[in-house]
Amino acid sequence: MAGAAALRRSARRVIRPDEYTFSRTLQHAERLLSSQASPDRGGVLGSELGLYPPERIRNFSIIAHVDHGKSTLADRLLELTGTIKKGHGQPQYLDKLQVERERGITVKAQTATMFYRHAPDESDAPNYLINLIDTPGHVDFSYEVSRSLAACQGALLVVDAAQGVQAQTIANFYLAFESNLSIIPVINKIDQPTADPDNVKAQLKRLFDIDPSEALLTSAKTGQGLSQVLPAVIERIPSPPGKCDSPVRMLLLDSYYDEYKGVICHVAIVDGALHKGDKIASAATGRTYEVLDVGIMHPELTPTGVLYTGQVGYVISGMRSTKEARIGDTLHQAKSTVEPLPGFKPARHMVFSGLYPADGSDFDTLSHAIEKLTCNDASVSVTKETSTALGMGFRCGFLGLLHMDVFHQRLEQEHGAQVISTIPTVPYIFEYGDGSKVQVENPATLASNPGQRIAACWEPTVIATIIIPSEYVGPVIMLCSERRGVQQEYTFIDAQRALLKYQLPLREIIVDFYNELKSITSGYATFDYEDSEYQQSDLVKMDILLNGQPVDAMATIVHNQKAQRVGRELVEKLKKFIERQMFEITIQAAIGSKVIARETLSAMRKNVLAKCYGGDITRKKKLLEKQKEGKKRMKRVGSVDIPQEAFHEILKVSNVK
């Protein structure tokens, strides 16, 4: 401990005046010494990482439905291995973002390296290096889950003992199953009064053909049964394959931008070893970089100077933009030829929305905020666009409605940006009479030229999985039919719950479908979807006109059968939220040149007859005619301000069925 005393004296001597910096330096000294002198935790020095060959490494993910206890289980495992101190730090330690803490959900997959001493018998007690990846549970972030599984050889499938198997449980199981991962079922929350582990075991057997004896019974909250989780990981999950003596080859799992360190890449070493100072190249771009720093997440970034075969860690290589770090890319030793790894399917954007600054003069501020945020969320697509109503802005593509909502919230919380968002839309395909096809992500760009006849339209569909108590089957089938759904499957999981599969148009579910589903099932329904093919449909573009002028930001594409109802409700809502002016405002919904709904907002009017206490009627008529002419002149030159509340209301109404 003499080294610790020397570091304390050095800290006091150098920065005694600044108490905050002084305490931080002492904490850093303690962490550094404890990491070097803690044999139980295995250490985090590069020389000690070499003690863990691939057969002593296990990489696994935790997958589950939303709120089944993934992050709490991850906390307990980190405490069990001494990676974090028990009772110190915050709950859901790996959930770093403010939006994750406020909503109680995981948005970004997080990795942590743990060192664990596993002793099958008295004489043999080898150390193991275990990489844990905590994944999101919501359907919008299944892309994060698929990326995480690529770095793993196994997965813990966590199921709530009271809720049982739910929609995202099924989706995540098949993601892991298709990746040929070893799956360990974990029935969590067995301490709850309503827990029924035997019923959950029966569901796992019926749906996934999992032997009930393989399920682990745990309570992450109380710690019950946790001692059997890591031994099961070591015994049931295979070690990572790879050739230790081959040139280095690694899979790029994720990347984010740090203001001080630049682009930080999360990688899984497939072959060989990576050392600080090595030259590496990207198989996708061909660019060459020097490894400036390399290490593991323990659970914070911990430099080690080296990573070996089968290990998961981070690399800093001087990349200036996350666009250079393509997710799924193969990084390899420079000046060597290697076979690229399979990588991932590119993210498919399901929802598009326009983002505009609330104040037109803040465009540069919003541009800078979006640029910084997309450095940490590469799954968002961004292109510039201009609206006559809202000025300059951006057209952004998202993986789903929650993803869009989280992105907006992070813009406001992390960067202080105030934005106006337009109606979310999905990508349509339109075919014209001359045979040409165009993909439309912004309804305003679809030409309404009568001379250009639209021959056919296609819209994206999804396969939706809905699990509900059996007494709600009737209302849910009616809801799906109203949303133009086609039933694919209808089965019973057990005596109390049913599973429905429907093919639904994506547009029908992106705004309020989930809320309505929860409402009619008293909150018991679980919902998941995966994208399917495009199907032909009867679609029309509906414009909103204010005093005869189209508002491009409010244009939307709707099904022809529902156009009149949606148009009527849109103009009624707008009438409530647009403020009265000194001139009359005509609000219309139109398909091409045909007006399908209309409301009139009467003008505010001064009583010009107040000073006339009598006299000839012609005097009064003259004053009224003069006022009428003035109103006409104001209507020609006046502009109508559309408040943000109107856009929010249209967002709700545009999907009313």
C-alpha positions in Angstrom: 0.0 0.0 0.0 3.1 2.2 -0.1 2.2 3.0 -3.7 -1.2 4.3 -2.6 0.3 6.6 0.0 2.7 8.0 -2.5 -0.1 8.7 -4.9 -2.1 10.5 -2.2 0.8 12.7 -1.2 1.4 13.5 -4.9 -2.2 14.5 -5.4 -2.2 16.7 -2.3 1.1 18.4 -3.3 0.0 19.1 -6.9 -3.6 20.3 -6.6 -4.3 21.1 -2.9 -6.4 24.3 -3.7 -9.0 22.5 -5.8 -11.0 20.2 -3.5 -13.1 18.7 -6.3 -10.2 17.9 -8.6 -8.3 16.6 -5.6 -11.0 14.1 -4.6 -11.3 12.9 -8.2 -7.5 12.3 -8.4 -7.6 10.3 -5.2 -10.5 8.2 -6.5 -8.6 7.6 -9.7 -5.5 6.5 -7.7 -7.6 4.1 -5.6 -9.2 2.6 -8.8 -5.8 2.2 -10.5 -4.2 0.4 -7.5 -7.2 -1.8 -6.8 -7.4 -2.9 -10.4 -3.7 -3.8 -10.3 -3.8 -5.5 -6.9 -7.0 -7.5 -7.0 -6.4 -11.1 -7.9 -10.0 -12.1 -7.2 -11.2 -9.8 -10.0 -8.6 -11.1 -12.4 -7.1 -7.7 -13.0 -7.4 -5.5 -16.1 -3.8 -5.3 -17.2 -3.0 -6.3 -20.8 -0.5 -8.9 -19.6 -3.2 -10.5 -17.5 -5.7 -10.6 -20.3 -3.4 -13.1 -22.0 -4.2 -15.5 -19.1 -7.7 -16.0 -20.7 -7.5 -18.2 -23.8 -10.7 -18.6 -25.8 -11.7 -21.7 -23.9 -11.8 -19.6 -20.7 -14.0 -16.8 -22.3 -17.8 -16.7 -22.4 -19.7 -14.1 -24.3 -23.5 -13.8 -23.7 -26.4 -11.5 -24.0 -29.4 -10.9 -21.8 -32.6 -10.8 -23.9 -36.2 -10.3 -22.7 -39.5 -8.5 -23.2 -39.7 -4.9 -21.8 -39.6 -4.7 -18.0 -38.9 -8.4 -17.3 -35.8 -7.5 -15.2 -32.8 -7.6 -17.7 -31.0 -4.5 -16.4 -31.6 -5.5 -12.7 -30.2 -9.0 -13.4 -27.2 -7.4 -15.1 -26.6 -5.2 -12.0 -26.6 -8.3 -9.7 -24.1 -10.2 -11.9 -21.8 -7.2 -11.9 -22.0 -7.1 -8.1 -21.6 -10.8 -7.8 -18.3 -10.7 -9.8 -17.0 -7.6 -8.0 -17.1 -5.5 -11.1 -19.1 -2.9 -9.2 -19.5 -2.6 -5.4 -22.7 -3.7 -3.9 -24.9 -0.8 -2.8 -22.7 1.7 -4.7 -23.7 3.3 -7.9 -27.1 3.7 -9.3 -29.8 1.1 -10.1 -29.7 -0.1 -13.7 -26.0 0.7 -13.8 -25.6 0.0 -17.5 -28.4 2.4 -18.5 -26.4 5.5 -19.1 -28.8 7.9 -20.9 -31.1 10.2 -19.0 -34.0 9.2 -21.3 -33.4 5.5 -20.2 -33.6 6.4 -16.5 -36.7 8.6 -16.9 -38.6 6.0 -19.0 -37.2 2.9 -17.2 -36.2 1.2 -20.5 -33.0 0.3 -22.2 -32.4 2.1 -25.5 -28.7 1.4 -26.1 -27.1 -2.1 -25.7 -24.2 -1.9 -23.2 -21.2 -4.2 -22.7 -19.4 -5.1 -19.5 -16.4 -7.4 -18.9 -16.4 -9.5 -15.7 -13.8 -11.8 -14.2 -15.2 -14.8 -12.4 -13.7 -17.7 -10.4 -15.5 -20.9 -11.2 -14.6 -23.9 -9.1 -16.2 -27.2 -10.3 -14.2 -29.1 -7.6 -11.6 -28.4 -4.9 -8.5 -28.9 -7.0 -9.5 -27.0 -10.1 -10.4 -23.4 -9.9 -9.7 -21.6 -13.2 -10.6 -17.9 -13.7 -13.0 -17.0 -16.5 -13.5 -13.8 -18.5 -17.2 -13.2 -19.1 -18.5 -10.5 -21.5 -22.1 -9.5 -20.7 -24.3 -7.5 -23.1 -27.5 -5.9 -21.8 -29.9 -5.4 -24.7 -33.1 -3.3 -25.2 -36.5 -5.0 -24.9 -38.7 -2.8 -27.1 -39.4 -3.8 -30.7 -38.1 -0.5 -32.1 -34.6 -1.4 -30.9 -34.4 -5.0 -32.1 -31.6 -3.9 -34.4 -29.5 -3.3 -31.3 -30.3 -6.8 -30.1 -29.3 -8.4 -33.4 -26.0 -6.6 -33.4 -25.3 -7.7 -29.8 -26.1 -11.3 -30.5 -23.4 -11.3 -33.3 -20.7 -11.0 -30.6 -22.1 -13.8 -28.4 -22.2 -17.6 -28.4 -25.2 -17.7 -25.9 -28.0 -15.8 -24.4 -30.0 -15.6 -21.2 -33.7 -15.6 -22.1 -35.3 -13.8 -19.1 -39.0 -14.3 -18.5 -41.1 -12.7 -15.8 -42.5 -15.4 -13.5 -45.8 -13.5 -13.2 -46.3 -12.2 -16.8 -45.0 -15.3 -18.6 -43.9 -15.4 -22.3 -44.8 -12.1 -24.1 -44.5 -10.8 -27.6 -40.9 -9.5 -27.5 -39.8 -12.7 -25.7 -40.9 -14.7 -28.8 -39.1 -12.2 -31.2 -35.9 -12.2 -29.2 -35.9 -16.0 -28.9 -36.0 -16.5 -32.6 -33.3 -13.8 -33.1 -31.1 -15.9 -30.9 -32.2 -19.2 -32.3 -31.5 -18.1 -35.9 -28.0 -17.0 -34.8 -27.4 -20.6 -33.5 -26.8 -19.4 -29.9 -27.1 -21.6 -26.8 -30.2 -20.3 -24.9 -30.4 -20.5 -21.1 -34.0 -19.8 -19.9 -34.1 -17.7 -16.7 -37.5 -17.3 -14.9 -37.1 -14.0 -13.0 -39.1 -12.3 -10.3 -40.0 -15.5 -8.5 -40.4 -13.5 -5.3 -43.6 -11.9 -6.5 -46.9 -13.0 -4.9 -48.4 -13.7 -8.3 -45.4 -15.7 -9.7 -46.2 -19.0 -11.3 -42.9 -20.6 -12.4 -44.5 -23.9 -13.3 -46.9 -22.3 -15.8 -44.0 -20.3 -17.4 -42.0 -23.6 -17.7 -45.0 -25.1 -19.5 -45.2 -22.1 -21.9 -41.5 -22.4 -22.7 -41.9 -26.1 -23.5 -45.0 -25.5 -25.6 -43.7 -22.5 -27.6 -39.9 -23.1 -27.8 -39.6 -26.8 -27.0 -37.3 -25.9 -24.0 -36.8 -28.6 -21.4 -38.4 -27.3 -18.1 -35.5 -28.7 -16.1 -33.1 -26.3 -17.9 -34.9 -23.2 -16.6 -33.1 -21.3 -13.8 -35.4 -19.7 -11.1 -34.1 -16.4 -9.9 -35.1 -13.1 -8.3 -32.7 -10.3 -9.3 -34.3 -8.0 -6.7 -33.6 -10.3 -3.7 -30.6 -12.2 -5.1 -32.4 -15.6 -4.8 -31.0 -18.2 -7.3 -28.3 -15.8 -8.8 -25.4 -18.1 -7.7 -26.4 -20.6 -10.3 -26.5 -18.2 -13.3 -22.8 -17.7 -14.0 -21.9 -21.4 -13.5 -24.7 -22.3 -16.0 -23.2 -19.7 -18.5 -19.8 -21.3 -18.2 -21.1 -24.9 -18.5 -23.8 -24.5 -21.2 -22.4 -21.7 -23.5 -19.5 -22.7 -25.7 -16.3 -20.7 -25.9 -15.8 -18.3 -28.8 -14.3 -19.9 -32.0 -11.3 -18.3 -33.4 -7.6 -18.8 -34.4 -5.2 -17.2 -31.9 -2.2 -17.4 -34.3 -4.0 -15.8 -37.3 -3.7 -12.1 -38.3 -6.1 -10.0 -36.3 -9.7 -9.8 -37.6 -12.6 -8.2 -35.6 -16.2 -7.3 -36.0 -17.3 -3.7 -35.5 -20.4 -3.9 -33.2 -21.1 -0.3 -32.4 -19.6 3.1 -32.4 -20.2 6.5 -30.7 -18.5 9.9 -30.7 -16.7 11.3 -27.6 -15.7 15.0 -27.7 -12.3 14.3 -26.2 -11.4 10.9 -27.6 -13.1 11.0 -31.0 -14.9 7.9 -32.4 -14.9 4.9 -30.0 -15.6 1.6 -31.6 -16.9 -1.5 -29.8 -15.4 -4.6 -31.4 -15.3 -8.4 -31.0 -11.9 -10.0 -31.7 -12.6 -13.0 -33.9 -9.0 -14.0 -34.8 -5.6 -13.0 -33.6 -4.7 -10.2 -31.1 -4.9 -6.4 -31.3 -2.2 -4.3 -29.7 -1.9 -0.6 -29.1 0.1 0.9 -32.0 -1.0 -1.7 -34.6 -2.0 -0.6 -38.0 -5.6 -1.7 -38.9 -7.7 -1.3 -42.0 -11.4 -1.3 -42.8 -12.7 -3.9 -45.2 -15.6 -1.6 -46.2 -13.7 1.6 -46.9 -10.1 0.4 -47.3 -8.9 3.2 -45.0 -6.0 2.5 -42.7 -5.8 3.6 -39.0 -3.4 3.4 -36.1 -4.7 1.9 -32.8 -4.3 4.8 -30.3 -6.0 3.0 -27.4 -7.5 -0.4 -26.8 -9.2 -1.9 -23.8 -12.3 -3.4 -22.2 -15.5 -2.1 -20.6 -15.1 -2.9 -16.9 -17.8 -1.5 -16.9 -16.2 1.9 -17.8 -13.6 2.2 -20.5 -10.4 0.5 -19.0 -7.3 0.7 -21.2 -5.4 -2.7 -21.4 -3.1 -2.1 -24.4 -4.2 -5.4 -26.0 -7.2 -7.6 -26.8 -7.0 -11.3 -27.6 -9.1 -13.8 -29.5 -12.7 -14.1 -28.3 -12.6 -10.9 -26.2 -14.9 -7.9 -26.6 -13.7 -4.4 -26.0 -13.2 -0.9 -27.5 -10.7 0.6 -29.9 -9.8 4.2 -30.5 -8.1 4.7 -33.8 -8.4 8.4 -34.8 -11.6 8.1 -36.8 -13.0 11.6 -37.2 -16.6 10.6 -37.9 -18.9 7.7 -37.1 -19.6 7.5 -40.8 -16.2 6.0 -41.2 -17.1 3.3 -38.5 -19.7 1.3 -40.4 -21.6 -1.1 -38.1 -20.9 -4.7 -39.2 -17.6 -3.8 -40.9 -14.6 -6.1 -40.6 -11.5 -4.4 -39.2 -8.2 -6.3 -39.9 -4.5 -6.0 -39.9 -3.3 -3.5 -42.5 -1.6 -4.8 -45.6 -3.2 -8.2 -45.2 -6.0 -9.9 -47.1 -8.8 -11.5 -45.0 -12.2 -12.8 -45.6 -14.8 -10.2 -44.4 -17.1 -11.4 -41.6 -20.9 -11.7 -42.4 -21.8 -8.4 -40.7 -25.4 -7.3 -40.3 -28.4 -6.4 -42.4 -28.6 -2.6 -42.8 -31.2 -0.9 -40.5 -34.5 -0.5 -42.3 -36.2 2.8 -41.5 -39.9 2.3 -40.8 -41.0 5.8 -40.0 -40.1 9.2 -41.5 -40.8 12.6 -40.0 -39.7 16.2 -40.7 -37.8 18.1 -37.9 -37.8 21.9 -38.1 -36.5 24.5 -35.6 -39.3 26.2 -33.6 -37.6 29.5 -34.4 -36.4 29.7 -38.0 -33.2 31.5 -36.9 -32.2 28.4 -34.9 -31.6 26.2 -38.0 -27.8 26.1 -37.5 -28.2 25.2 -33.8 -30.6 22.4 -34.7 -28.3 21.2 -37.5 -25.4 21.0 -35.1 -27.5 19.2 -32.4 -28.7 16.6 -34.9 -25.1 16.1 -36.2 -23.8 15.4 -32.7 -26.7 13.1 -31.8 -26.4 11.0 -34.9 -22.8 10.5 -34.1 -24.1 8.4 -31.2 -27.1 6.9 -33.0 -26.1 5.8 -36.4 -29.5 4.1 -37.1 -31.1 7.5 -37.9 -31.0 8.8 -41.5 -31.0 12.6 -42.0 -31.5 14.6 -45.2 -32.1 18.4 -45.5 -35.5 19.6 -46.8 -37.4 22.9 -47.1 -41.0 23.6 -46.3 -42.9 26.7 -47.4 -44.7 26.7 -44.1 -41.9 25.9 -41.7 -38.7 26.9 -43.6 -35.5 24.8 -43.6 -35.4 21.5 -41.7 -34.6 17.9 -41.9 -36.3 14.7 -43.1 -35.3 11.9 -40.6 -35.8 8.2 -40.8 -36.4 6.1 -37.6 -36.7 2.5 -36.7 -40.2 3.1 -35.1 -42.3 5.5 -33.1 -40.5 5.0 -29.8 -37.2 5.5 -31.5 -38.5 8.8 -32.9 -39.8 9.9 -29.6 -36.5 9.1 -27.8 -34.6 11.0 -30.5 -36.7 14.1 -30.0 -36.3 13.8 -26.2 -32.5 13.5 -26.4 -32.4 16.5 -28.7 -34.2 18.6 -26.1 -32.4 17.2 -23.0 -28.9 16.8 -24.2 -28.7 19.7 -26.7 -31.5 22.1 -25.7 -33.0 22.1 -29.2 -36.7 23.1 -29.6 -38.2 21.4 -32.6 -41.5 21.1 -34.6 -42.1 17.6 -35.9 -44.4 16.8 -38.8 -46.8 13.9 -39.2 -44.8 10.6 -39.2 -45.1 8.8 -42.5 -43.9 5.5 -44.0 -42.1 4.9 -47.3 -44.6 4.3 -50.2 -44.0 3.3 -53.8 -46.0 4.9 -56.5 -46.1 3.8 -60.2 -47.1 6.3 -62.9 -48.8 5.6 -66.2 -45.5 5.7 -68.1 -44.2 2.8 -66.0 -41.8 4.9 -63.8 -41.7 4.2 -60.1 -40.8 6.5 -57.2 -40.4 5.9 -53.5 -42.1 8.6 -51.4 -40.9 9.3 -47.9 -42.4 12.9 -47.7 -46.0 13.2 -49.0 -45.3 16.9 -50.0 -42.9 15.7 -52.7 -45.6 13.6 -54.4 -46.8 15.5 -57.5 -50.5 16.3 -57.7 -50.4 17.0 -61.4 -53.6 15.7 -63.0 -51.7 15.0 -66.2 -49.5 12.5 -64.5 -51.7 9.5 -63.8 -50.9 7.2 -60.9 -51.3 3.6 -62.1 -50.6 1.7 -58.8 -49.5 2.2 -55.2 -47.7 0.0 -52.7 -47.4 0.3 -49.0 -45.1 -1.5 -46.5 -46.7 -4.2 -44.2 -45.6 -5.9 -41.0 -46.3 -9.2 -39.4 -47.7 -8.3 -35.9 -47.6 -10.7 -33.0 -50.2 -10.0 -30.3 -50.5 -11.9 -27.0 -53.6 -11.2 -25.0 -55.9 -12.8 -22.3 -58.4 -15.0 -24.0 -61.4 -12.8 -23.0 -60.1 -9.9 -25.1 -59.8 -11.9 -28.4 -63.1 -10.5 -29.9 -62.2 -6.7 -29.5 -58.7 -7.2 -30.7 -59.8 -9.1 -33.8 -62.2 -6.2 -34.5 -59.4 -3.6 -34.0 -57.1 -5.5 -36.4 -59.9 -5.8 -39.0 -60.6 -2.0 -38.8 -56.9 -1.4 -39.5 -57.1 -3.5 -42.6 -55.3 -6.5 -41.1 -55.2 -10.1 -42.5 -55.2 -12.9 -39.9 -52.2 -15.2 -40.2 -52.4 -17.3 -37.0 -54.7 -17.8 -34.0 -53.6 -20.1 -31.2 -53.8 -20.5 -27.5 -50.6 -20.5 -25.4 -52.5 -21.9 -22.4 -56.0 -21.8 -21.0 -55.8 -18.0 -20.2 -53.8 -16.5 -23.1 -54.1 -16.4 -26.9 -51.5 -15.6 -29.6 -52.7 -13.7 -32.7 -50.6 -13.0 -35.8 -51.8 -10.4 -38.3 -50.4 -8.9 -41.5 -51.0 -5.1 -41.1 -50.2 -2.1 -43.1 -47.3 -0.3 -41.3 -49.2 3.1 -41.6 -52.0 1.7 -39.5 -49.9 0.9 -36.5 -47.3 3.8 -36.3 -49.3 6.3 -34.3 -52.0 5.1 -32.0 -52.5 1.3 -32.6 -50.5 0.2 -29.5 -52.3 2.7 -27.2 -55.7 1.6 -28.5 -54.7 -2.1 -28.1 -53.6 -1.5 -24.5 -56.8 0.4 -23.8 -59.2 -2.3 -25.1 -57.3 -5.1 -23.2 -57.0 -3.2 -19.9 -53.2 -3.0 -20.4 -52.7 -6.8 -20.6 -51.8 -7.0 -24.4 -48.2 -7.3 -25.6 -47.3 -6.4 -29.1 -44.3 -7.0 -31.4 -43.9 -6.7 -35.2 -41.4 -7.5 -37.9 -41.3 -6.0 -41.3 -42.8 -7.8 -44.3 -43.3 -7.2 -48.0 -45.0 -4.3 -49.8 -48.6 -4.8 -50.8 -50.7 -3.0 -53.4 -53.2 -0.6 -52.0 -55.6 2.2 -53.0 -53.8 5.3 -51.6 -54.3 9.0 -52.2 -52.5 12.2 -51.3 -54.5 14.6 -49.1 -53.5 18.2 -48.9 -54.5 20.7 -46.3 -55.3 24.2 -47.7 -55.4 27.5 -45.7 -57.1 30.2 -47.7 -56.5 28.1 -50.9 -52.7 27.7 -50.2 -51.4 24.2 -49.5 -49.5 23.6 -46.3 -46.8 21.1 -47.4 -45.9 20.1 -43.8 -49.5 18.9 -43.3 -49.8 16.8 -46.5 -50.4 13.1 -45.8 -51.1 9.9 -47.7 -54.3 8.0 -46.7 -56.3 5.1 -47.8 -59.0 6.2 -50.3 -61.9 4.6 -48.2 -60.9 6.6 -45.1 -60.0 9.9 -46.8 -63.2 11.7 -46.1 -63.4 10.8 -42.5 -59.8 11.7 -41.8 -60.1 14.9 -43.8 -63.2 16.0 -41.9 -61.6 15.3 -38.5 -58.4 17.1 -39.5 -60.1 20.4 -40.5 -62.2 20.3 -37.4 -59.1 19.9 -35.2 -57.3 22.7 -37.1 -60.2 25.0 -36.6 -59.9 24.6 -32.8 -56.1 25.3 -32.7 -55.6 28.0 -35.3 -56.0 31.4 -33.8 -58.6 33.8 -35.3 -57.2 36.6 -37.4 -58.5 40.0 -38.6 -59.6 38.2 -41.8 -61.5 35.1 -42.6 -59.6 31.8 -42.8 -60.8 28.9 -45.0 -59.5 25.4 -43.9 -59.9 22.7 -46.5 -58.9 19.1 -47.0 -58.4 18.2 -50.7 -57.5 15.2 -52.9 -56.1 16.7 -56.0 -58.6 19.4 -57.1 -61.5 17.9 -55.2 -62.3 19.4 -51.7 -63.5 16.7 -49.4 -63.9 18.7 -46.2 -64.1 22.4 -45.2 -64.3 24.6 -42.1 -64.3 28.4 -42.0 -62.7 30.4 -39.2 -64.6 33.7 -39.0 -62.7 37.0 -38.7 -62.3 39.0 -35.6 -64.4 42.1 -36.4 -64.4 45.6 -35.0 -67.9 47.1 -34.5 -67.7 50.0 -37.0 -71.3 50.9 -36.4 -70.7 51.8 -32.7 -70.5 55.5 -33.4 -73.8 55.5 -35.5 -76.6 56.2 -33.1 -79.1 56.7 -35.8 -79.3 58.4 -39.1 -79.7 57.1 -42.7 -79.1 53.3 -43.3 -76.8 54.2 -46.3 -74.2 55.6 -43.9 -74.1 52.2 -42.1 -73.9 50.3 -45.3 -71.0 52.5 -46.5 -69.0 51.7 -43.3 -69.7 48.0 -43.5 -68.6 47.9 -47.2 -65.4 49.7 -46.4 -64.7 47.2 -43.7 -65.4 44.3 -46.0 -62.9 45.6 -48.6 -60.3 45.9 -45.9 -60.9 42.3 -44.9 -60.4 41.1 -48.5 -57.2 43.1 -48.8 -55.9 41.6 -45.5 -56.8 38.1 -46.7 -54.6 38.5 -49.8 -51.5 39.7 -47.9 -52.1 38.1 -44.4 -50.3 35.0 -43.2 -51.6 32.3 -40.9 -49.4 31.0 -38.0 -49.9 27.3 -37.3 -49.1 26.5 -33.6 -47.1 23.4 -32.7 -50.2 22.0 -30.8 -52.0 21.8 -34.2 -49.2 19.5 -35.5 -49.5 17.3 -32.4 -53.3 17.0 -32.9 -52.9 16.2 -36.6 -50.4 13.5 -35.6 -53.2 11.9 -33.5 -56.0 12.4 -36.0 -54.0 11.3 -39.1 -54.3 7.7 -38.0 -57.9 7.7 -36.6 -59.7 4.9 -38.3 
